[in-house]
Amino acid sequence: MEAAQPADRVPADPTPPDGRPPVPPAAADAPTGSAPGGGAATTAGGGPEPALVGGDPEPVPVAGDPGPTPVAGDGSPGRAATVRPGRPERPRSERSPKDMALSLLVLLVPIALLLAFYRGFLGGEQPTTVDAAPAYEQARAANVFPVTEPSGLGDGWRTVSASFRTVDDGANLRVGYLTPEGRGAQLVQSNVPPQRLIPAELTAEGQPQGPADLGGANWQRYTGRGNEQALVLLEPGRTVIVVGDARDNELRELAGALR
């Protein structure tokens, strides 16, 4: 018959509850957080207790916990650097002023070449000349007033318009010229009464300024619209007007060339 066991005696092979592994008797007497024989302490779940570094315990990962948020540039091994959210940076132009100047030059060179070709070979900006002969022929065929035509004008004179039209109280022959100095002049011959024709051609501002000596003919100098001036010849059944912004000597040359 065995001797009675003390009530506080620990069984030699205690069986822990919940299927946990047996705990040696020495472990029961060891202080919390230390292992017998200087070994690593274990947690309640049987795993090693996290080591202490610098006195601070390393946090134990818990299921479902994403862990500490990585910080950009912290240099920790095994941690990916992330960028903290902030305002998006504005995209900077990668083209320098030199690049933009070169691009503009590339566009301007073809335009300059086309403009030079247009002016040099196609006669760009040159006035379109016309043949006034058909208009003079129509006026002579109508036989409503005597028709005269300039003769002996220099090569610098160019005819840019010519027309003959009948109106309610007569007919008008108009021939436009470009003078050697690049100014405009117009020759008008009409059988419309002068009191209606002159205000219509020179506006109400047209006023006589005195006679003009042109080979003995009775020409009169008139003011015109704006900076224009005019020479007017009054004849029975016909009025001749030479008007434009051309110089006085060019208007006189045109009027004196009528034959």
VEXDO-565585 format. One record per residue (C-alpha): residue number from 1; residue in three letters; chain; x, y, z. Coordinates in nm, 3 decimals, m for minus. Each point is the difference from the previous one (the first is absolute). Layout:
residues N
+-----+---------+--------+---------+---------+---------+
: num : residuo : cadena :       X :       Y :       Z :
+-----+---------+--------+---------+---------+---------+
: NUM :     ala :      A :       X :       Y :       Z :
...
+-----+---------+--------+---------+---------+---------+
***
This chain:
residues 259
+-----+---------+--------+---------+---------+---------+
: num : residuo : cadena :       X :       Y :       Z :
+-----+---------+--------+---------+---------+---------+
:   1 :     met :      A :   0.000 :   0.000 :   0.000 :
:   2 :     glu :      A :   0.150 :   0.334 :  m0.122 :
:   3 :     ala :      A :   0.063 :   0.291 :   0.226 :
:   4 :     ala :      A :  m0.224 :   0.295 :  m0.026 :
:   5 :     gln :      A :   0.109 :   0.270 :  m0.246 :
:   6 :     pro :      A :   0.028 :   0.362 :   0.109 :
:   7 :     ala :      A :  m0.279 :   0.212 :  m0.133 :
:   8 :     asp :      A :   0.228 :   0.256 :  m0.162 :
:   9 :     arg :      A :   0.223 :  m0.245 :  m0.177 :
:  10 :     val :      A :   0.025 :   0.052 :  m0.374 :
:  11 :     pro :      A :  m0.054 :  m0.308 :  m0.210 :
:  12 :     ala :      A :   0.307 :  m0.122 :  m0.181 :
:  13 :     asp :      A :  m0.172 :   0.000 :  m0.335 :
:  14 :     pro :      A :  m0.281 :   0.247 :   0.010 :
:  15 :     thr :      A :  m0.225 :   0.009 :  m0.299 :
:  16 :     pro :      A :  m0.091 :   0.353 :  m0.103 :
:  17 :     pro :      A :  m0.351 :   0.074 :  m0.113 :
:  18 :     asp :      A :  m0.112 :   0.071 :  m0.357 :
:  19 :     gly :      A :   0.255 :  m0.234 :  m0.152 :
:  20 :     arg :      A :   0.302 :   0.219 :   0.077 :
:  21 :     pro :      A :   0.341 :  m0.171 :   0.030 :
:  22 :     pro :      A :   0.114 :  m0.111 :   0.342 :
:  23 :     val :      A :   0.181 :   0.255 :   0.206 :
:  24 :     pro :      A :   0.306 :  m0.122 :   0.194 :
:  25 :     pro :      A :  m0.018 :   0.044 :   0.373 :
:  26 :     ala :      A :   0.287 :   0.249 :   0.000 :
:  27 :     ala :      A :  m0.188 :   0.224 :  m0.241 :
:  28 :     ala :      A :  m0.281 :   0.041 :   0.246 :
:  29 :     asp :      A :   0.240 :   0.143 :   0.255 :
:  30 :     ala :      A :   0.186 :   0.223 :  m0.248 :
:  31 :     pro :      A :  m0.076 :   0.374 :  m0.005 :
:  32 :     thr :      A :  m0.230 :   0.132 :  m0.263 :
:  33 :     gly :      A :   0.179 :   0.101 :  m0.323 :
:  34 :     ser :      A :   0.308 :  m0.225 :   0.062 :
:  35 :     ala :      A :   0.070 :  m0.358 :  m0.100 :
:  36 :     pro :      A :   0.165 :  m0.261 :   0.217 :
:  37 :     gly :      A :   0.369 :  m0.044 :  m0.053 :
:  38 :     gly :      A :   0.032 :   0.348 :  m0.163 :
:  39 :     gly :      A :  m0.201 :  m0.104 :  m0.305 :
:  40 :     ala :      A :  m0.232 :   0.215 :  m0.198 :
:  41 :     ala :      A :  m0.330 :   0.077 :   0.161 :
:  42 :     thr :      A :  m0.312 :  m0.125 :  m0.164 :
:  43 :     thr :      A :  m0.338 :   0.156 :  m0.047 :
:  44 :     ala :      A :  m0.328 :  m0.144 :   0.106 :
:  45 :     gly :      A :  m0.040 :  m0.156 :  m0.341 :
:  46 :     gly :      A :   0.323 :  m0.193 :   0.031 :
:  47 :     gly :      A :   0.211 :   0.218 :  m0.232 :
:  48 :     pro :      A :   0.310 :   0.197 :   0.090 :
:  49 :     glu :      A :  m0.059 :   0.326 :   0.172 :
:  50 :     pro :      A :   0.123 :   0.302 :  m0.204 :
:  51 :     ala :      A :   0.345 :   0.117 :   0.090 :
:  52 :     leu :      A :   0.057 :   0.338 :   0.156 :
:  53 :     val :      A :   0.213 :   0.246 :  m0.201 :
:  54 :     gly :      A :   0.106 :   0.311 :   0.180 :
:  55 :     gly :      A :  m0.251 :  m0.066 :   0.267 :
:  56 :     asp :      A :  m0.306 :   0.025 :  m0.228 :
:  57 :     pro :      A :  m0.184 :  m0.318 :  m0.089 :
:  58 :     glu :      A :  m0.049 :  m0.075 :  m0.370 :
:  59 :     pro :      A :  m0.374 :  m0.006 :  m0.070 :
:  60 :     val :      A :  m0.138 :  m0.341 :  m0.079 :
:  61 :     pro :      A :  m0.188 :  m0.017 :  m0.331 :
:  62 :     val :      A :  m0.365 :  m0.076 :   0.042 :
:  63 :     ala :      A :  m0.215 :  m0.163 :  m0.266 :
:  64 :     gly :      A :  m0.184 :   0.266 :  m0.199 :
:  65 :     asp :      A :   0.236 :   0.278 :   0.108 :
:  66 :     pro :      A :   0.174 :   0.153 :  m0.308 :
:  67 :     gly :      A :   0.292 :   0.102 :   0.219 :
:  68 :     pro :      A :   0.170 :   0.338 :   0.023 :
:  69 :     thr :      A :  m0.036 :   0.227 :  m0.302 :
:  70 :     pro :      A :   0.329 :   0.016 :  m0.191 :
:  71 :     val :      A :   0.155 :   0.346 :  m0.004 :
:  72 :     ala :      A :   0.164 :   0.127 :  m0.318 :
:  73 :     gly :      A :   0.376 :  m0.006 :   0.023 :
:  74 :     asp :      A :   0.032 :  m0.151 :   0.350 :
:  75 :     gly :      A :   0.260 :  m0.250 :  m0.126 :
:  76 :     ser :      A :  m0.148 :  m0.297 :   0.194 :
:  77 :     pro :      A :   0.086 :  m0.334 :  m0.164 :
:  78 :     gly :      A :  m0.290 :  m0.190 :  m0.147 :
:  79 :     arg :      A :  m0.226 :   0.304 :  m0.005 :
:  80 :     ala :      A :  m0.105 :   0.163 :  m0.326 :
:  81 :     ala :      A :   0.024 :   0.377 :  m0.016 :
:  82 :     thr :      A :  m0.331 :   0.171 :  m0.055 :
:  83 :     val :      A :  m0.089 :   0.354 :  m0.095 :
:  84 :     arg :      A :  m0.209 :   0.197 :   0.240 :
:  85 :     pro :      A :  m0.319 :   0.137 :  m0.152 :
:  86 :     gly :      A :   0.013 :   0.367 :  m0.090 :
:  87 :     arg :      A :  m0.075 :   0.248 :  m0.275 :
:  88 :     pro :      A :   0.088 :  m0.128 :  m0.349 :
:  89 :     glu :      A :   0.296 :   0.177 :  m0.148 :
:  90 :     arg :      A :  m0.071 :   0.213 :  m0.308 :
:  91 :     pro :      A :   0.154 :  m0.140 :  m0.316 :
:  92 :     arg :      A :   0.291 :   0.209 :  m0.110 :
:  93 :     ser :      A :   0.063 :   0.075 :  m0.365 :
:  94 :     glu :      A :   0.289 :  m0.202 :  m0.129 :
:  95 :     arg :      A :   0.057 :   0.242 :  m0.292 :
:  96 :     ser :      A :   0.253 :   0.270 :   0.047 :
:  97 :     pro :      A :  m0.028 :   0.349 :  m0.157 :
:  98 :     lys :      A :   0.262 :  m0.107 :  m0.251 :
:  99 :     asp :      A :  m0.214 :  m0.293 :  m0.113 :
: 100 :     met :      A :  m0.305 :   0.224 :  m0.041 :
: 101 :     ala :      A :   0.202 :   0.252 :  m0.201 :
: 102 :     leu :      A :   0.123 :  m0.275 :  m0.230 :
: 103 :     ser :      A :  m0.356 :  m0.128 :  m0.049 :
: 104 :     leu :      A :  m0.118 :   0.350 :  m0.088 :
: 105 :     leu :      A :   0.289 :   0.039 :  m0.245 :
: 106 :     val :      A :  m0.094 :  m0.325 :  m0.169 :
: 107 :     leu :      A :  m0.350 :   0.137 :  m0.058 :
: 108 :     leu :      A :   0.114 :   0.343 :  m0.121 :
: 109 :     val :      A :   0.253 :  m0.120 :  m0.254 :
: 110 :     pro :      A :  m0.254 :  m0.168 :  m0.235 :
: 111 :     ile :      A :  m0.232 :   0.301 :   0.028 :
: 112 :     ala :      A :   0.282 :   0.235 :  m0.095 :
: 113 :     leu :      A :   0.093 :  m0.219 :  m0.296 :
: 114 :     leu :      A :  m0.360 :  m0.011 :  m0.123 :
: 115 :     leu :      A :  m0.032 :   0.376 :   0.035 :
: 116 :     ala :      A :   0.323 :   0.057 :  m0.193 :
: 117 :     phe :      A :  m0.117 :  m0.236 :  m0.275 :
: 118 :     tyr :      A :  m0.338 :   0.175 :  m0.015 :
: 119 :     arg :      A :   0.158 :   0.343 :  m0.034 :
: 120 :     gly :      A :   0.294 :  m0.091 :  m0.219 :
: 121 :     phe :      A :  m0.145 :  m0.252 :  m0.244 :
: 122 :     leu :      A :  m0.378 :   0.042 :   0.015 :
: 123 :     gly :      A :   0.000 :   0.379 :   0.013 :
: 124 :     gly :      A :  m0.165 :   0.020 :   0.337 :
: 125 :     glu :      A :  m0.117 :   0.341 :   0.123 :
: 126 :     gln :      A :   0.018 :   0.129 :  m0.355 :
: 127 :     pro :      A :  m0.322 :   0.166 :  m0.119 :
: 128 :     thr :      A :  m0.201 :  m0.192 :  m0.254 :
: 129 :     thr :      A :   0.000 :   0.190 :  m0.328 :
: 130 :     val :      A :  m0.290 :  m0.004 :  m0.241 :
: 131 :     asp :      A :  m0.052 :   0.086 :  m0.365 :
: 132 :     ala :      A :  m0.203 :   0.321 :  m0.028 :
: 133 :     ala :      A :  m0.056 :  m0.036 :  m0.375 :
: 134 :     pro :      A :  m0.338 :  m0.179 :   0.028 :
: 135 :     ala :      A :  m0.141 :   0.275 :   0.225 :
: 136 :     tyr :      A :   0.114 :   0.272 :  m0.243 :
: 137 :     glu :      A :  m0.153 :  m0.192 :  m0.290 :
: 138 :     gln :      A :  m0.335 :  m0.031 :   0.181 :
: 139 :     ala :      A :  m0.003 :   0.375 :   0.073 :
: 140 :     arg :      A :   0.075 :   0.088 :  m0.362 :
: 141 :     ala :      A :  m0.264 :  m0.248 :  m0.120 :
: 142 :     ala :      A :  m0.263 :   0.160 :   0.225 :
: 143 :     asn :      A :   0.080 :   0.339 :  m0.161 :
: 144 :     val :      A :  m0.148 :   0.196 :   0.291 :
: 145 :     phe :      A :   0.297 :   0.237 :   0.048 :
: 146 :     pro :      A :   0.346 :   0.056 :  m0.155 :
: 147 :     val :      A :   0.252 :  m0.251 :   0.133 :
: 148 :     thr :      A :   0.367 :   0.082 :   0.048 :
: 149 :     glu :      A :   0.275 :  m0.237 :   0.111 :
: 150 :     pro :      A :   0.338 :   0.067 :   0.166 :
: 151 :     ser :      A :   0.295 :  m0.032 :  m0.234 :
: 152 :     gly :      A :   0.370 :   0.011 :   0.074 :
: 153 :     leu :      A :  m0.011 :  m0.090 :   0.370 :
: 154 :     gly :      A :   0.324 :  m0.146 :   0.136 :
: 155 :     asp :      A :   0.064 :  m0.365 :   0.075 :
: 156 :     gly :      A :  m0.065 :   0.057 :   0.370 :
: 157 :     trp :      A :  m0.369 :   0.060 :  m0.059 :
: 158 :     arg :      A :  m0.218 :  m0.309 :   0.040 :
: 159 :     thr :      A :  m0.370 :  m0.041 :  m0.075 :
: 160 :     val :      A :  m0.171 :  m0.178 :   0.289 :
: 161 :     ser :      A :  m0.371 :   0.043 :  m0.085 :
: 162 :     ala :      A :  m0.219 :   0.096 :  m0.296 :
: 163 :     ser :      A :  m0.378 :   0.006 :  m0.046 :
: 164 :     phe :      A :  m0.274 :   0.166 :  m0.204 :
: 165 :     arg :      A :  m0.351 :   0.015 :   0.145 :
: 166 :     thr :      A :  m0.321 :   0.181 :  m0.085 :
: 167 :     val :      A :  m0.192 :   0.176 :   0.276 :
: 168 :     asp :      A :  m0.342 :   0.164 :   0.026 :
: 169 :     asp :      A :   0.111 :   0.335 :  m0.137 :
: 170 :     gly :      A :   0.299 :  m0.097 :  m0.214 :
: 171 :     ala :      A :   0.304 :  m0.228 :  m0.010 :
: 172 :     asn :      A :   0.335 :  m0.020 :   0.177 :
: 173 :     leu :      A :   0.340 :  m0.120 :  m0.121 :
: 174 :     arg :      A :   0.239 :  m0.072 :   0.289 :
: 175 :     val :      A :   0.363 :  m0.104 :  m0.030 :
: 176 :     gly :      A :   0.218 :  m0.043 :   0.309 :
: 177 :     tyr :      A :   0.379 :   0.036 :  m0.003 :
: 178 :     leu :      A :   0.291 :  m0.062 :   0.232 :
: 179 :     thr :      A :   0.259 :   0.274 :  m0.039 :
: 180 :     pro :      A :   0.377 :  m0.058 :  m0.013 :
: 181 :     glu :      A :   0.018 :   0.108 :   0.365 :
: 182 :     gly :      A :  m0.255 :  m0.265 :   0.098 :
: 183 :     arg :      A :  m0.293 :   0.238 :   0.049 :
: 184 :     gly :      A :  m0.351 :  m0.020 :  m0.139 :
: 185 :     ala :      A :  m0.161 :   0.209 :  m0.271 :
: 186 :     gln :      A :  m0.330 :  m0.036 :  m0.184 :
: 187 :     leu :      A :  m0.114 :   0.137 :  m0.332 :
: 188 :     val :      A :  m0.376 :   0.062 :  m0.027 :
: 189 :     gln :      A :  m0.179 :   0.104 :  m0.320 :
: 190 :     ser :      A :  m0.375 :   0.048 :   0.014 :
: 191 :     asn :      A :  m0.297 :   0.178 :  m0.150 :
: 192 :     val :      A :  m0.177 :   0.017 :   0.337 :
: 193 :     pro :      A :  m0.079 :   0.368 :   0.082 :
: 194 :     pro :      A :   0.296 :   0.156 :   0.189 :
: 195 :     gln :      A :  m0.217 :   0.118 :   0.289 :
: 196 :     arg :      A :  m0.071 :  m0.364 :   0.075 :
: 197 :     leu :      A :   0.320 :  m0.163 :  m0.117 :
: 198 :     ile :      A :   0.250 :   0.217 :   0.191 :
: 199 :     pro :      A :  m0.164 :  m0.040 :   0.346 :
: 200 :     ala :      A :  m0.035 :  m0.373 :  m0.064 :
: 201 :     glu :      A :   0.368 :  m0.041 :  m0.091 :
: 202 :     leu :      A :   0.157 :   0.254 :   0.236 :
: 203 :     thr :      A :  m0.268 :   0.008 :   0.272 :
: 204 :     ala :      A :  m0.144 :   0.324 :   0.133 :
: 205 :     glu :      A :   0.351 :   0.097 :   0.118 :
: 206 :     gly :      A :   0.118 :   0.040 :  m0.357 :
: 207 :     gln :      A :   0.048 :   0.371 :  m0.063 :
: 208 :     pro :      A :   0.171 :   0.180 :  m0.292 :
: 209 :     gln :      A :   0.347 :   0.134 :   0.078 :
: 210 :     gly :      A :   0.073 :   0.192 :  m0.320 :
: 211 :     pro :      A :   0.108 :  m0.077 :  m0.356 :
: 212 :     ala :      A :   0.278 :  m0.239 :  m0.096 :
: 213 :     asp :      A :   0.213 :   0.076 :  m0.306 :
: 214 :     leu :      A :   0.002 :  m0.319 :  m0.207 :
: 215 :     gly :      A :   0.060 :   0.082 :  m0.365 :
: 216 :     gly :      A :  m0.260 :   0.271 :  m0.023 :
: 217 :     ala :      A :  m0.294 :  m0.222 :   0.106 :
: 218 :     asn :      A :  m0.239 :   0.132 :   0.262 :
: 219 :     trp :      A :   0.098 :  m0.232 :   0.288 :
: 220 :     gln :      A :  m0.094 :   0.090 :   0.355 :
: 221 :     arg :      A :   0.165 :  m0.120 :   0.322 :
: 222 :     tyr :      A :  m0.234 :  m0.147 :   0.258 :
: 223 :     thr :      A :   0.033 :  m0.141 :   0.348 :
: 224 :     gly :      A :  m0.117 :  m0.357 :   0.051 :
: 225 :     arg :      A :  m0.080 :  m0.243 :   0.280 :
: 226 :     gly :      A :   0.265 :  m0.039 :   0.264 :
: 227 :     asn :      A :   0.344 :   0.066 :  m0.142 :
: 228 :     glu :      A :  m0.113 :  m0.023 :  m0.361 :
: 229 :     gln :      A :   0.013 :   0.280 :  m0.252 :
: 230 :     ala :      A :  m0.154 :   0.029 :  m0.346 :
: 231 :     leu :      A :   0.022 :   0.167 :  m0.338 :
: 232 :     val :      A :  m0.334 :   0.064 :  m0.170 :
: 233 :     leu :      A :  m0.063 :   0.086 :  m0.367 :
: 234 :     leu :      A :  m0.345 :   0.128 :  m0.091 :
: 235 :     glu :      A :  m0.102 :  m0.036 :  m0.365 :
: 236 :     pro :      A :  m0.335 :   0.007 :  m0.177 :
: 237 :     gly :      A :  m0.152 :  m0.346 :   0.031 :
: 238 :     arg :      A :   0.294 :  m0.142 :   0.201 :
: 239 :     thr :      A :   0.180 :   0.040 :   0.332 :
: 240 :     val :      A :   0.349 :  m0.139 :   0.057 :
: 241 :     ile :      A :   0.132 :  m0.053 :   0.354 :
: 242 :     val :      A :   0.350 :  m0.115 :   0.098 :
: 243 :     val :      A :  m0.004 :  m0.072 :   0.374 :
: 244 :     gly :      A :   0.209 :  m0.190 :   0.254 :
: 245 :     asp :      A :   0.254 :   0.017 :   0.279 :
: 246 :     ala :      A :   0.281 :   0.027 :  m0.254 :
: 247 :     arg :      A :   0.226 :   0.302 :  m0.001 :
: 248 :     asp :      A :  m0.102 :   0.307 :  m0.195 :
: 249 :     asn :      A :   0.266 :  m0.055 :  m0.268 :
: 250 :     glu :      A :  m0.125 :  m0.357 :  m0.060 :
: 251 :     leu :      A :  m0.361 :   0.116 :  m0.032 :
: 252 :     arg :      A :   0.113 :   0.264 :  m0.245 :
: 253 :     glu :      A :   0.195 :  m0.256 :  m0.200 :
: 254 :     leu :      A :  m0.309 :  m0.221 :  m0.031 :
: 255 :     ala :      A :  m0.230 :   0.287 :  m0.096 :
: 256 :     gly :      A :   0.250 :   0.140 :  m0.252 :
: 257 :     ala :      A :   0.036 :  m0.340 :  m0.170 :
: 258 :     leu :      A :  m0.364 :  m0.022 :  m0.108 :
: 259 :     arg :      A :  m0.040 :  m0.006 :  m0.377 :
+-----+---------+--------+---------+---------+---------+
***
